[in-house]
Amino acid sequence: MRNFWKGFWLLVYPKIWITSTLPFLVGTALAYGMTKQFNLYWFLVSLAGLYFIEIGKNAANDLVDYLSGADLAVAEENITPFSGGRNRVLVNGYLNLQDAAAITVVMLIIGSLFGLYITFCREAQIFWIGSAGLFLAYAYSLPPFKLAYRGLGELAVGIAFGPLIVSGAFVIQAHFLTWEVFWVSLPIGFLVVNILLINQYPDYEADKSCNKRNWVVRLGKARGLRVYSLLFALAYLSLALLFLLTKNPLWLLTFVSLPLAVRAVRTAASALNNISEFIGANVNTFYIYQLTGLFMLVSALLCSRF
């Protein structure tokens, strides 16, 4: 039992919740900036529901990657904090397959119940947004979809962490949706896909041997970096578009992370086959996401209306 709770905590891994928390905060801040409305109770309820779904998705991903052999195939020298099965709870025996399956089912069900509660007691539009998010959380790893194994996982993550979370957080507070919410979600979607993309590099050989056909496996390491660079370019272009649409100069503050993005691309290119040095690109990509998200939050909070 002690191993179970240790394994559960390692699987939950609250440090990575920043990935889903940032778009949620940006959506909430945008709603407040537009309407000056904020309900703390529904903010906390919605955030809790989001975390339950994320835990379920992570458990499902670890389970499938273990069963496919992808996590087991990672060479010792390639194991990093960004490798598949981050904390290797199944590989190291902290949890067994039944534990991981139970956590997946229970967490996704609890997250669904939170979504239904919000739908019937706060905002009906969240049903469709939440249902789409729940489907992507399930379909990302689990059969018959296994999007992460078919080159569609990156797209699923971009949609889920970009438009879905941002619009969900917004509509819970504001009770309406506009196209502006979609534009705000775009940079977040591009940057979160880049986190996933660059984190595929330490697992490249293992994923390829187990037929996990993600973007890096399909494209190869060199061409994968071109997509990585392109996604950064699209993120900053969409941020520039936000400035043009809103005339709010605060959106330009987000470009403070641009030098870090250039450094991340250069690090990745120079250390393509050296995982110990490549980690710098992994770290910087996550920092870029955090820094850009922080300035987006401030910009959205102070945006009175588009």
N, C-alpha and C positions, 0 to 999 in steps of 0.2 A: 504493500500500500504506500510505503514511503517513496519507493521508486516511481509509483504512479503519479503522485503529486509533484515530485521533482520533474518528471517527464512532462506533465501537463503544463507546469509553469514555463519550462523551456520551450514547449510548443506554442504557448500563448505569446511569449516574447513581446512584452509591451513596448519595447524600444522601437519596434517597427510600426507601431500604431500611428506614428507621425505621418506615415504615408497616406492613411485614410483620414486622419484628423485634419490635415491641412486643407484639403478641398472642402471638407465639411465646415471648417471655420471661415473659409473664403466665401462660401455660399451664404452662410449666416450673416457675415459682415456685409455682403452686398445687399441682402434683404434689409438690414438695418439702415444702410446708407441710403437706400431708395425710399423706405417707408417709415423709418424711425421706430419700428416694431421689434421687440425681442421678448420671447417667453422662455425663461430659464428652465422651467419644468420640462417643456417639450424639447428643448435643446438637449438636456441631459438624457431624457428617455430615448431620443433618436440616436444620440451618440452611443448609448449602451447597445441598442439594437444593431447598429453598424458594427460594433466590436464583436458581438456574438457571431455575426455572419462572417467576419474576417477570420475569426478563430476556426470556424467550421471549414472555411475555404483552405486555410493553411494546413489543417489536419488532413483534409482530403488530398491535398497536393503531396504531403509527406508520405501518405499511405500509398498512393499510386506510384510515386517515384521509387519507393522501396520495392514494391511488387514488380515493377518493370526492370529493376536492377540498376536504374540510373544513379541512385544515391550510393549504392554498394560499389559501383564501378569507378567512382572518383578516386584517382590515384592520391596516395598520401601527400605527395609534394604539391598537389593542386587543391588541397583542402584549405579553405579560407573562410572568414566570417560571411562571405558572399556565396559560398558553394551551396549546392542543392541540399535540402534537409539541414538548414542552417545549424541547428543544434544537435542534429543526428540522434534524435531521441529513439528512433526505431533501430538504427544501425548499432547504437550503443546499448540497446536493451532497456532503456528507461520506460518505454511503452511497448506493448506488443500490438499485433495487428488488430486484435479485438478492441483494445483500448482506443486506438486511433480511429477505427470505424465508429465506435460508440460516441467519441467526442465529435466527430464529423456530423453525425445524425442529430445528436442532442443540441449542439450549438446552432445548426441551421434551423432546427425547429424553433428554438427559443428566439432566434433572430426573426423568424417568420411571424411568431406571435407578437413580438414588438411591433412589427410592421402592420399587422392587422389592428392592433390597439390604436396606433397612430391614425390609420385609415378611418376607423369608425368613430374615433373620439376627437380627432383634430383636423385632418385634411385628407379628403378622399383621393386626391390626385397621387398621393404617395403610394397607392396600391399598385399602379402601373410602373412607377419608378422602382419601387421596392421589388416587385415581381421580376423585373428585368435584371436587377442587381442580384437577386437570389438565383435566378437561372444561370447567370454568368459565373457566380461563385461555385455552383454545382458543375456546370459544363466545363469549367476551366481544366479540371483534372479528371473528372469521373466519366466512365463510359455511359452511354455510347458516344458521347461528344468528344471528350479528351482534347479540347481545343489547344492546350499547351503542347500536345504531341503532333499537332497537324498544322502548325504555323499560324494559328488563329488566336493563340493565347495572348500575344502582345496587343492585338486589336481589342480583345475582350477587356484586358486590364486598362487600356487607354479610355475605353468607353465607360467602364465602371468607376474608375477613380477620377475621371474628368467630368463629362456631362451628367452622369447619373448621381454621383454624390453631391456635386455642386448644386444641381437643380433640386435634388431632394431636400438638402438643407435650406435652400432658398424658399421653396414652396411651403415648408412646414412653418416658417416664420411669416411669410408675406401673403400666403393663400392665393398666389397667382404666379404664372410663369411668363417670361418674355424671351425674345431672341437674345437679348443682352446677356442673359445668364449663360447661354450656350457659348457666346464669344469669350466670356470670362473663363469658362471651363477648358477651352482649347489648349492654352499654354500648359495647364496642369496635366492634361491628358498626354501631351507630347513628352513632357519631362518625366512622367511616371513610366511611360513606355521605355524611355532611355535608361531608367534605373533597372528595369527588367532585362533589357537588351545587354547592357554592359555586365550584368551579373551572370549572364549565360556563358561568358568566356572561361571562367575557371572550370566549368563543367562540360566544355566543348567536346572533349574526347569521350567522356562518359556518356553524354547525351547522344552522340553520334553512334556509339556502339550499341545503344539500347533503342535506337530508332525513335528518339524524342526529337521530332523534326521542327524545332523552333527556328527563329529567324537566323541565328548565327550558324546553326547546323546547315540550314538550307543555302545560305549565302556564302558561307566560309568566313574566316576571321577578317580578312582584308576588306571584302565587300560589306561585311557587317559594320565595320567602322565608318564606311561611307553613309550608311543609313543612320548610324549614331550621330554623325555630324549634321546630316540633313534634319534630323528631329530637333536638334538644338536650334538650327536655323529657323525651322517652322515655329518653334516656341517663341523665339524673339520677334519674328515677323508678326505673329498673332498678338504679342504684347504691344508692338508698334501700332497695329490696327486698333487695339483698344484705346490707345492715346488719340488716334485720329477720330474715332467714333465719339469719344467722350469729351475731348478737349481738356481732359484732366491731366495736368503735367505730372501728377503723382505716379501714374503708370510708368513713366520713364525711369522711376527709381528702381524698377525691377531689373534694369540693364546693369545694375551694379554687379550682378553675378556673371556677366558675359566674359570677363577675363578668366574667371574660374572655369567656364565652359571651354574656352580655348585651351587652357592648360590641361583639362581632362582629356581632350581629343589628342593633344600632343603626347601626353603620357601614355595613352592607350596605343598610339601608333608606334612609339619608340620601344614599347615593352610588350609587343604583341605575343611573343612566345616566352615571356618571363613573368610568371604569375606573381612572384613576390614583389616585383616592381609594378606590375599591372594594377595591383590593389589600389594604388593612388588614384587611378581613374574611377574605380568603384566608389571610393570614399568621396571624391570631389563631385561625382554625379549626384550622390545623395545630399551633399551640402548645397549644391546648386538648387535642388528641389526645395530644400528647407528655406534657403535665403530668398529665392524668388517668391515662394509661397508667402513668406512673412511680409514682403513688400506688397504683394497682391492683396493681402488681407488689409493692410493699412489703406491702400488705395481704394479698395471696395468699401471700407468702413466710412471713408470721407467722401464717397461719391453720392451726391444728393439725388441725381437722376441722370440718365443718359440723354 
